[in-house]
Amino acid sequence: MALSFTAGTVHLVNWGFSVGDVATIAGAGRKVGTWLLAQMQDRNLLDFLKLDIDSVFVRRGLIDVTKLHRRWDCKITLLQNGKPINVSHPGGSNIPVIENMDRFTWFMTLVIATLDAAVEPRHVRKIVTELLSKMFEESPNGVEYLLREIPHHIQGWRSSACVRGLLTNADNVWTELEIREQHWPGWVPELDYNQVLRLLLWLSTSTEQQLLTSSSDVFSIALVFREIGLEQIQCTKTEHHDESNDVEGLIKVILETSTTSDTALRSSQQTREGMRIPLHHMEECMSLYPGSRDFSGHLRALFEDGMEAASNGEI
């Protein structure tokens, strides 16, 4: 398995890996998925589902593969005999040492890096499965294949993020946002995963330019995405939002601060005369009740269930 430089091809053995090392890496990739085979696996998946990447990934301009290639592919970290080694091009630190990836593989690699930082590990697969099921819903016959193969793809994207340093970078950004009290400590609660999925689908399958959210976790995830390479994302809060300052070509994630549970819980006010409820997110009225983050999420979920039942005429 060779890694391409700009001028010619340099094999892993030229970096001090034995033929056995290369065979082990490639063989493991066929079984569980590694960074070496991630893009090939993705292409095989799309070919099997008979889908074109442009029909799946509707958002244009979000993934700049050239910039991502220059930023993340000029130095990689590999394990050799159990020890990490940094690999860079002998011709200079600004020259990529591995081949570029396409838009879909880059997007999913960034998604895994971000989810690994923000979401409890055992739930990452669930969110990614729901995301891909929505993205590939035009090919319902491929759902069974997707469910069977998705662990290999996730491992490949995670491996791609790992060797490029994306996992560490995303985790550092998430931790820094926690220190700055941009989100609650720890992982995103399970009851808010539908909001995380909403963000991911908006990024990939929507053409809308703005996403309004009352979740500081979703807002922070958008910040992580921006920091690790999705530079088209602009993040702001409602009190700072001014449409006259919108930049053409950018998409915007807006945090509705007047109704978030974070604002209510951290407020120094002991009483309030009333509450503001966004009509598009009426469930947020439950966030103003005192209690833990999980308790607020549970109340919001009950409210949403009640709204759905009312809309279906079940009560």
N, C-alpha and C positions, 0 to 999 in steps of 0.2 A: 504494500500500500504506500503510494508516494504522496508527498506533499509538494505542491507547486510553488516555486518562487517566480518572480517576474521574469527572470532570465533563466530558463531551463527548469529542470526538476531535480530536487534533492530528496533522497530517500532517508527514512528514519535511521538506517544503518550509518549514514554519514554523520549523525549526531551522537553516535556511540551506542546505539541500540543494536542488539544482535538480531540475526534472522529469526531466532526463536521468539524474541521480544515482539517483533513485528507480527509474526504469525499469531501470537497470543492475543495481541490487541485486535487484529482483524477478526480472529475467530470469536473472541468475546463479543465483538460488535454484531456478528451475525446472530448471536444468541440473545443478547440483552440490549443492544444498541449503544453505540459510542459516537463520539464526535466525528470519527472518521467516516461513518456511514449514515449520519443523520439525514443529510440532504438526499442521498440516494433512496433511503427508506421513504422520505416524504414524496419524492417523485413517483415511486412505485405505488404509493397510496393513492395519489391523485390519478394516476393512470388507471389503476384498478377501478376506481369510482367513476372514471370517465368524466372528470371535472377539470375545467381550466382554472388556473390560479386567479385570473381576473374575474371569473364568475363567483369565486369563493371569497376573495379578499377585495371587497368593493371599494374600500377607502383608498383614494389615490394620494400619493405624495407623503404618506405617513412613514413609510419605510424607505430611507435613502440608503440603499445597499452599498453605494460607493463610500459614503461617510462612515458607515458602520464598519466596513472592511478596513479602512485606514485607521480607525480608532482602536478596534479590538483584535485585529488579525496580525499586528506587527510584533507581538510577543505572546507566546503561549507558555503555559506551565504544565509539564508532564511529570509523571512519577517513573523513576528508573531505580530499580532495586529498592523500592520503598522510600526513596528520597526524591523530593521535588526538584526539578531542574527547569530553569528558564531558557527558552529557545527563542532567539531573535536572528534576523537575517545578517549574515556577515558583511553585507554591503551597506548597512545602516539601520538605525532604529525606526525609520519611517517607511521601511519596505515590508509589506505583508509576507508572512512566512507560510500561510496556508491559503487555500483557494477561498474565494468569496462564496456566500450562500445566496439563495434566492429570497424573495420577499417573504414567502410563507415560512420558510425555515428560520429566517432571522426573527420574524414576529413571534413564533412559538418559542424560540430560544429566550427572547426577552420576557415573554409571559412566564415561563418557568422560573427564570431568575427572580422575577418580581414576586411571584406567588410563594416561592420558597422562603423569601424574606418575610412575607406578611401573613402567610396562612399556615396553620398547623399541618405538618407533613402528611398526615394520613388523609387529609381532605383535598390535597392538590389534585389528585387523580380525578376526583368527583367533579371539580370545577372544570378541569380541562376536557373531560368527557362530555359534559353538558355544552361547553363552548363549541367543540368540534361537531357534535350532533346537530347543533343549530346551523353551523357554517356549512355542513354537508347535507342538509335536509333535502336538497334536490336529488339526492341519491339514496333513497330509503333502503334499497337492496344492499347497500354497503355497510349498514349499521352493525350487523353481526360481525363483519370483518373488522370494522373499526374498533369495536369493543374488545375483540380478541388481540388486536395488534397494538392498541394504544399504550400499554406499558412499555413496549420496546421503543416507541416514538418518544415517550416522556423521558426515558433514560437517555436516549440520543440527544434530545434538546438539553437535558440537564448536564450531560457530559460536555456538550458544545459550550454551554455557559461556564462550566467549571474551568476548562483549559484556557479560556479567554479572560478569566478573572471577573466575569459578569456576576457570578454568584456572590463573591465577596463584596463587590462594589454595591450591588443592590442591597445587601444586608447592612452595609455601613450607612447607606442613605436612609434606610428604614429606621435604624437605631438613632441616627442623628435627628430625624424628625420626631422621634419619641422624646428625646432629650429636650427638644425645643417645644414640647407639648403640642405638637401638631396632630397627634393621634394618641389614643389610649395606649398604655403599656401592653406589650405582648402581641399576640396574634389577633387577627380579625375574628370576632365571634362567628360561630357557624350560622346564626340566624341572619347575618348580614351578607352571606355568600351570594344571594340573589342580586344584591346591589353590585357586588364585584363582577358578577357575570354580565350584568347590564353594561358596565363600563367596557368590558372586553368586547362585547358584541357591538357597542357603539364605535369603538376604535376600528373594528375590522369590517363590519357589514353595513354600517350606516353612512349616509352622506350628510347628516345633520352636522352643523358647525359648532353647536353648543350642547353641553350636558350639564344640567343642574342637579346637584346632589346635596342632600342634607347629612351625608355621612363623612365624617372627618377621615375615616379609614379609606374610603374610596378616593377622596381628594388626595390623601397621602400616597396611595398607590399610583395615581396619575403623576404625582411629583417624582416618584421613583422612576417611572417610565421615561419622563422627560430627562432626568439626570443620566440615565444609562443609554440614551440614544434616540428617543422619539422626540426630537427637537421641535416638531410641529405642534406639540401640545403646549398650550398656555394655561396656567393655573391662576385663578384669582378668587376673591371672596366677594360676596354681594355688596358689601359696603365700599369696596374698591372698584367695582365693575362699572366701566364707562364704555358704552358701545362705540363712542366716537374715537376711542383709542384702539379699536380692534385692528389687527394687522391682517391684511389679505393673505390667504394661504395657510393661516394658522387655525387650529381648532381649539376650543376653549372648554375647560372644566371649571365650573363655578360652584363654590361651596356656599350653600344657603346657611349663613351663620346665625340668623335670628331665630331659627327653630331647631337647631341641633341639640341633642342631649348634652354634648360637651359644653356648650355655652351655658345651658341651664345649671349643670352640676358644678361648674367652676365659678359661677356668678357669686358675687358677694352679697347680692340682694337677698333679703329674708322673705319678702312678700312681693306680690305682683298684682296689679289691678286687672290684668287680663292676659291673653296669649294670642300670638299671631299664628295662623295656620295656613301654609301654602296649599292652594287648591289642588295642585298637581301631586302633592305628597301629604294628603290629609292624615296619614298614619303617624306623622311626626308629632301630632298633638299628644301622643302617648309618651313621647320622649321627655316631656317636661315634668313627668311624675318623678318624685324622688326614688332612688334605688340604684342598683348596680347597672353596669353596662349590659350584662346578659338579661337582667330583668326588664330593662327598657326594650331590648330587642325582642323579648318574648311578648311584651305588650303590643309592639308594633305588628308582630306576626298575627296576633289574635285580631287586631283591628283590620288588617288586610283580609283575613279569612271572613270577617263579618261583612266587609264591603263586597267581597266576591259573592257571598251567599245572598246579600241583598240584591245585587245586580242580576242574579239568576232567579230571583223570585222565590227563594227557598225559605224565607222567613215571612 
